[in-house]
Amino acid sequence: MQNNKTLNYIKEVLENMPADWLNLTTHRLDIYNEDLAKSQFLFQFDLLYRASNSDASLLSELPTAYDYIRLGHPLSCILEWTIAKLHDLEANQVISFSSQTAPLLAILRTNLLEKKNTQILYTGKLPKGFDAEIIKLVYGYNFELKQVENAKEASSFEGSTVFISEHDKIETIKRSRKIDFYINLHAELGSVLIVNGEKNEHYISDIQHVRRRETIAMTPANCLVALKSLTEGTSFNIPKHNISSDKNLVTDSLKKITNTNLKPLVASSGLSMQYAIMMGLIHDALENHKGKDIKFIVPPNCYGGTNDQARRVAACIDNVEIVDLPVDGDNDMVQSIDTILAKIAKEDAIPYIIAEIPTNPRVEVPNLEDLKNVLCEVRETDSGEKAIDPVFILDQTFCPNVLFLGEGDILSTMRTISYASGSKFPSGGKCTAGYCAGNQKTQALMDKIELHLNLCDNEATALQYEILAKQLPSMNQRIADAYKNTREFVNFIHDVLPDAKINFVSEELAEQGFTPSVFSLDLPTKGDTAEEKEAYKRELNHKLIHLMITEIPNESKYCVSYGQLKGCYWTIPATSTQGTTKEGDKDYIARVSLSPDLDLELHKKVFSDFVESI
């Protein structure tokens, strides 16, 4: 009876749900509390359920579940809540993934760090791409594999027992105390993990963190398919996509955009792509430079996901270390790279550099000719042998239109891989899929990256390919139009508030092709002490953003976004994109991004009102 009530309510919710639940990739920070991610949304959703109220207006007023859709979203939360209800579990014991392999890797990661054994029982086939030997060799995870007929074959085990099975619909399972984790594989939708038993509850935050950094939640479209299957008691009704044609269109577009010939790779998100890059490079190093230390050189204040993921990888693998790369403010990226590469060469270690150009949030571009020379310089080890040349991993999200990799381009003569987050300009904010491309010197590396993208089952979904196939051809024009708006707004702010420090590309850099549509704004402050000045500036940031989003609610949003088709987006990096960055490296400034389509004159007027108020 209780199950019927739950499923009937969910059916009503699906009929009345806001369109944003299905279509948005980034959500509103003004109704989001990171400390209460998911729980706040579900608490209020549960109140509506208890009142049997599925009114569309009340559903639309629910707080933001997660700031990024790849971490989770209303529909993934509701799917997990519903499955938990049917199994008499807490909602946080159910975690959905777009990937079929990632939930298993998440458990193995925790058990590696806890030095605990893992037994994997599976019926039928293992997740696609799963390669036990590579997982043991490259990721360092240890486990036993055993094919069984059903869950009843589980026996007592000193460690964790994982049971994997495939289903063409969401089914209720009879849980056993001998099984710690159930992973249900769901065709093209992804997977659902159930954490079983009180003794395993401490895994939940670790598993959520893997979903946050190395993969994505089951997508809204796929969660909707799963929920409809659940409420109707039918097998999954998966929409038809012309995946082969869409892949070809995306491949052709990316080759033109990046001016490369190698096959580009497309992942479920920018961080999914970065994870495949990191693990692919580690795999290559293990094969070609046995016994040598691996150094990932990463700016400490870059996007928090990049920083956090790199350090998470290093925490699991003994010979991988993170080296800080100072790039902003008083630090010069080229000089920093030169100093670090010289030291790593002496140590006979393997240098992998991850850097954003332009940097985030200071929007700085190094001297590219100097960068090229530093990366190409032949260095020697302490013993006088030729040092291993670096691989430059370029996060090109802010300016994916700039040509770095093709024949004759500035970074074509050293091993360089470029990647970008797809929720920005590539899709116009319509999906999270990210991509990477490599120059001619990276064929072997790209093969390894593709292997790990598939192993983690993190390739873009069919719908993501379809969206990219539609959006990529117009990307460079959208970048040009958005830059035009941004330059005009930056010039306007400079005129009406000359004391503000604006971080944006120079006209000279723009002529070289660096035309981002994001800038950071360091507002003027006052006070007798450094603490008073910092507090005043932080308060002013919030005052500005609040005014913009309340006066222009249809266009201005407090949101971690960039490259969207419409509107203007405001955030404070220190409290959003730099969430896991060390406190001393955070930037408490306003970051603003403009789209090709917005009412710029209205934004100027409201900004003028703000200036008058201070």
N, C-alpha and C positions, 0 to 999 in steps of 0.2 A: 504493500500500500504506500509506504514511504517512498519507494523507488518511483512509483507512478506519479506521485505529487512532484518529485524532483524533476522528472523528465518532462512532465506537462508544463512546468514552470519554465524550464530551459527552452522548450518549444516556443513559448510566448515571447521570451527574451529575444530569440533569434528573429522573430517577426518584427519586433519593435526596436532592435538595436540601432544606435547611431551609425551612420555611414562611415564616420571616422574610425570606428573599431576595425573596419576592414581595410581602409585605404591609407591611413596615416602611418608614416615610418618614424616620426619623432613626435613626442607629445608635449603638453603644456607643463612647464616647470612651476607656474604660479599655483597649480593645484596638485603639486607633487611633493611628497616628503620621502627623501631617499631612505631614511631610517625605517620607514614603514612601507617600503616597496612591496607591492602585491597585497600585504596584509590589510592595509587601510582600504584598498579597493574592495577586497573580499569581505571585510567586516561590514562595510556599508551595503554591499551586494547581498550579503546574508540577511541583513535587516529587511531588505525589499522582499527577499524570498519568504521570510517568516510572515510578512504581511501579505503575501501573494500579490505583490504589486510589480507589474512589469511595464509601467507607464514609460513611454519613450522619453518624455521630458526628464523624468527622474533618472533613467539610465544615463542620459547625456550629462547629468550633473555629478556622476560618480567621479571621485578623484583619479588622477592619472596613476595607472598601475606601475609602470616603469618609465624612465625617461627615454629609453631607446627601445624600439620595437624588437630588436634582435635579442634583448634580454628577456622579454616577456611583454604581454599586452593584454587587454581585456579578454579577448577570446581564448588565449592560452590559459589565463587564470581561471576562466569559467570552465574550460574543459577539465583542468586539473581538479577544480573544486567539485565538479559533477562526478568524476571518477572516484574521488575520495569519498564523497557522500555514499556512493553505491557500495563501497568497500568498508564503510564505517571507519574511515581514516581521517586524519587532519589533512587539510589541503596542501600543506607544505611537504607531505610525504609523497606527493605525485608531481613529477617534473616531466614536461614534454620537450622533445628535441626535434629539430628539422633533420638532424643526422641520426643514423641508426647505430653508428659506432661510438659517437661521443659519450653517451651515458656509461658505456662500459669503460672507456678510457678514463672517465672521471672517477669511477670506483677504483680502478687500478692505480691512479695517481695518488689517491689518499692512502691506499694500502702500501704503496712504495714508501711514502714518507713515514707511515706508522710501522713499517717493517712487518706487515701482516700478509699471510698467504691468501691466495684467491683461487677458488674453484669455479670454473665456468661450465655450466651444464646447458646444452642446447638441443632443441629438436629441429629436424630439417637442416636448414643451412644457417651458417653464421652471417652476420651483416655483410653486405657487399663491400668489397675492398679490404676486408679484414685479413691481415697477414700476420700470423702469430710470431714468425721469426723476426720480421722487421720491427714489430712492436717491442719485442724483447731486446733486440739489438740497439735500436735507435732511441726509444723512449725509456728503456731500462726497466720496463714493467715485467713482473714475474707472475705466472699463473699456470694452472692446469686446465686442460680442455677435455671435455668428455661429452660425447653425443649420447642422448637418452631418448626413450620413447615418450616419456612424460615426467611431470614434476614429482610423481610418487617415487621415482628412482633416487631422489636426493637422500643422501645419508649424512650422518654427523661428520663435520669437518672442522679442523682446527684452523679457523680463519673465516673468510667471507665466502658464501656460496651465492652465485649469480645464476638465475635461470632465464634463458632467452628463448622466446618462441615467436612465431609469426602469425598474425591474424588479419583477416580482411574486414574486420569490424571491431569496435571497442567491446570487449567482453569482460564480464565479471569473473574473477578468478577466486578459487578457494585457496587461501594462503596457508603455508606450512611454516612451522617454527624452524625447520631445517633450511629454509631459503631466506637469505638476507635481502636480496634485491631481485625484483622481477623486471625484465626488460621486454616489453611487447613491441615487436617490429610491425609497422603498418605500411606496407607497400610503398607508394610514392609519397606518403605523408610525413614519414619520419619514425619516431618511436616515443613510447611513454615508459618512464621508469617509476616503479613503486618501491619506496624504501620501507621495508617490513620490520617491525619490531622496535621496541624502545631502545634496545642496545645499539641500533644503527642510526638513531636520530642525529648524532653528531656529524654524520656524513652530509647532511642536507645542505648546509651552507657551503661546504667544499664543492659539492656537485653543482650547486647554483653558480658558483664562481667559475667553474669550467664552462658552463653555458654562457656566462657573461663575457668570457674572454677568448675562448678557443672555438666557439661555434655559435649557433643561434637557437632560439626557441622555435618550436613548430610555428610556421608562418600563419598569419591570420586566415588566409584563404584555406589552408589545409586544416586548421583548427575548426573552421566552419564546416568543412566536409565531415570531419570526425564527429562533431556535435550533431549534425543532421543524421548521420548514421546511427548515433546513439539514441536520439529521440524517436527515430522511425523504426529502429530495430532491424535495419537492413545492412547489407554490405556497403562499403564505401562507394560513393558515386563520384568518381574522380573526373573533373572536366577534361575535355580533349584539348590538347595543345599540339601545334605543329612544331615539335621540339627540334627536329632535324633542320628544318628551314630557318627557325629562329636562331639556332646555334650558328648556322652559316652566316646569317646576316650580322650577328653580333661579332663573330670572328673577323669578317670583312671590315666592319666599322672600326673595330679596335686596331686592326693593322693600319688603316688609314690615319686614325687619330694619333697613334704612337709612332708612325713611320717605320714599322718593323715588319720582318718577314716570318719570324718564328710564330708558332701558334700561341695566341694569348690564352690565359687561363681565367676562368670565371668562377668565383666562389660565392657562397651564400651571404657573405658580408666582407667588409674590409679586413676585420680582425681574423675571420676564417682564412682569408687569403694570406694575411701576414703569418699566421700559424703554420700554414703549409710551406711558406717560404723558409721560415726558421727551421722547421723539422727537415725539409729537403736539403738545406745547406749543411745541417748537422750530419745527415746521412752521407752526403758527399764527402764531408771531412773525415768521417769514420772510415770510409772506403779508400780515400786517396791520401790521407795524412794521418795514418794510424798513430795513436799515442800522443798526438800534439794537442795542446790546449786550444779551445775555441773561445774567441773574445767577440761578443756582440757589443758594439760601440753605439750608445744610445743617448740622445739629449735627455737630461734629467727632468726638463720641464715640458717635454713634448706631450702630445695627446696621452691622457692617462691610460687608455687601453693598451697602447703600444708599450709604454713603460712597464705597466703591470704584467702584461703577457711575457715580455722579454725576461723579466725577473722570475716569473713563475717557471719558465722553461729552465732557466739556470738552476733553480732550486732543486730540480729533479735529476740533473745530469752532472756528474762529478767534474768533468773537464770543461764545462761551459761556465763562463763568467761574464758579468755585465761590467762595462767600463763607461763611466759618465763622459758625455761629450758636450761641453759648454758651447752654446751656439748663439745665444741672444745677448742683447744689451752691450756690455763692454767686451764680450767674448766674440772672437771672429771664428766662424766655423772652419775655415780653411786652415788657420793657424792651429786650432785645436786638433783637427784631424792629423795634421803633419806631426805634431808632438806625440800624439797617441800612437800613430803608425810606426814612428821611429822606435818607440819603447817596445811595442809588440813584436817588431822585426827582431830586435835584440833577443827577445825571449823565444824566438822561433815558433810563435803561435799563429793561429789562423784568424785574420781580422775580417769581421763582417760589420759593416756600418749601416745603421738605420737612421735616416735623416729626412726631415720635411723641407721641401723647397716650394714656396716660401715657408718660413718657420711659422709655428702657431704658438701663441697668439700674436707675436710681434711683427709678423708679416715681413720678414727680412730675407733677402736673397744674397748669397755670397758671390764673390767675383768668380764667375764660372770658369774663366781661363785659368785662374790660379787653382781652383778646385780640380780641374782636369790635370794640371801639372803635378799636384800633390798625390792624386790617386794613381798616376802613371809612373811616379818615381820608383826606380828600382832600388830596393834597400837590402842590407845584408844582416845576417844573424851575427851573434857574438863570435861564432866560429868562422865567419867570413864567407858562409854560403849564401846563395840568393834566397831572400826571404819570400814567403808566400804572399802573392799579390792580394789586395783586398777585393771584396765584393761590395759594391755600393748599392744599397737597397733604398730606393728613393720613394718616399711617400709623396705622391704628386697630387693629392686630393684637392689642394687649393687651386692648382693650375694644371689640370690634366690636358690642356691644349698645347702646352709647350713641348717642343720636340727635343728630346735628349738622346734617343737611342739609335736612330736610323743612320745609314751611311753618311758620314760627314757631319753628323750632329755632335754636340760638344762632349757627350759621354759615350761615344760609340767605340772608343779605342781601349776601354778597360771594362772589366766585367761589371755590368750594371743591370739591375732589375728595377722596373718602375711598377708601382701599384697605386690603386686609388679606391676610395670608399664609394660604392655605388649608390648609396642613399643621398649623395650630394649631386653634382652635375650629371653624372652618367644616366641616372634615372629621373632626375628632376624631383627627387624626394618620393618617388612612387614605390621603390623597393630598396632593400638593403644590399643587394648583390654587389660585390667588389671584383676587381680584375687585376691581373698583372701581365706585364710584357717584358721580354728580355731582348738585349741586343745580340748580335751574331756570336759573341764570345760566350754566351750563357746556355747554349743548347743542352749540354749535359746537366746543368743545374736546373733548367726548366723541366727536363724529364723527371728529375728527382722531386721537384715541387709538385708536379702533376701526380706522381705516385702517392705523395702524402695527402694531397687534396682529396684523392679518391679513397685512400685508406681511412681518413677521418670522415668520409661521406659528407664532405662540406662543399660539393659543387653546387652551383646555383640551381634553384628549382626550375621546373618548366615554365611557371608563370613569371619568374624573375627574368628568364631568357626572353620571354615574350615582351615584357615591359622594356627591357634594354634594347631589343630589336626595334622598337618604336621610337625610343627616346634618344639613342646615341647619334643618329644622323643629324639631329638638330643641336647637339650639345655645344659645338664651337660657336654657333650663332648666339645661343643663349648666354654663353660666357661673355661674349662681346657686348651684348645688350645690358647684362647685369653690371659689367664693369663700368659702362658709361654712366649708369645711375649712381654707382658707388663713388666714382670720381666727383660727380657733381655734388653729392651729399657731403663728401669729405671737404671739398673746397668751401662749401657753404658753412660747415661747422668751423673751419679755420677762420672764416671772416667774422662770424658772430660770437665765437668763443676762442679768441686767439691764445689764451693762456692754457688751453687744453693741449695735451700731447697726443698727437694722432700717429699711430703706427700703420703706415700704408706704403705701397710701392711708389717709387718716384716716377715721374713722367718718362724718364730715360729708361727705367726698367720696363715700363709698360710698352714702350716702343720695341723692346726686345721680345715682347710676347707675354710678359708676366702681367696678366690682367685679372687678378683675383677680384671677387666682389665681397670681400670681408676686410674689415679693419678693426683695430682695437683703439679704445678711447681711454686715455688716462686723464681723468677730470681734474681741474684745478682744486686745490684744497686749502685749508687754513687750520691753525691751531698752534699752541706754544711748544708742544713736544711732538716727536715722531709718532708716538702712539695716538695722540689727538688728531694729527693730520691723517693718519691711516684710517682711523675710525670715521672721520668726517667724509673722507673720499668713498669709503665703502657704503656709507649711508646715502651719499649722493648717487652712486651707481644705481641703487635700488629705487631711489626717487625718480631718476630719469626713466628707467625701464618701466616702472609702474605707470608713469604718466603716458608713455608711448602706447602701452598695451590697453590702457583704459580709454584713451582718447581715440585710438584707431584700432578697435578690437577686431575688425574684419581683415586687417592686413598686418599689424604689428603684433608679434607674439614673443613671449618669454619662452624661448625654445632653443635647444641645442641643435641647430640646423644650418644648412648651407647648400646653395645650389638649387633651391626649390624653384618651382615654376612661377609662384606668385608670392607677394608679401615681403615683409622685413622681419628679421629674427634677431633677438637680443639674448645675450647670456653673459655670465661672469665665469670665465674659464676655471677659476679656483674652486668654484662650487658645482661645476658640471663636468666638462671634458677633462679636467685635471683632478678628478675626484680621488684617485689613488696616488697622485703625485706627492712627493715629500713636501711638507708644509712650507719649508723655506724656498722651494722652487715654484710655488704657486703664484698665479697672476690674478690679483684682485682688481681687475680692470674690466671695463665693459667691452664685449666683442659684438660687433654688429655685422650682419650679412644682408645684402639686398638682392632682390631677384630682378629678372628682366621686366616684370609686370607689377608695378605698384604706383600709388599716388604720391609721387615724390614731393610735390608742392605741399601736400597736407603734412607730410613728415617734417618738412622744413618749418612749417608754421608751428607745429607742436614743439619742436626743438627750440624754436625762438621763445615760446612761452616758458620753457624750462629755464633758459638762460636768464630771462627776466625775473624768475622766481628765486634765483640764487644771487 
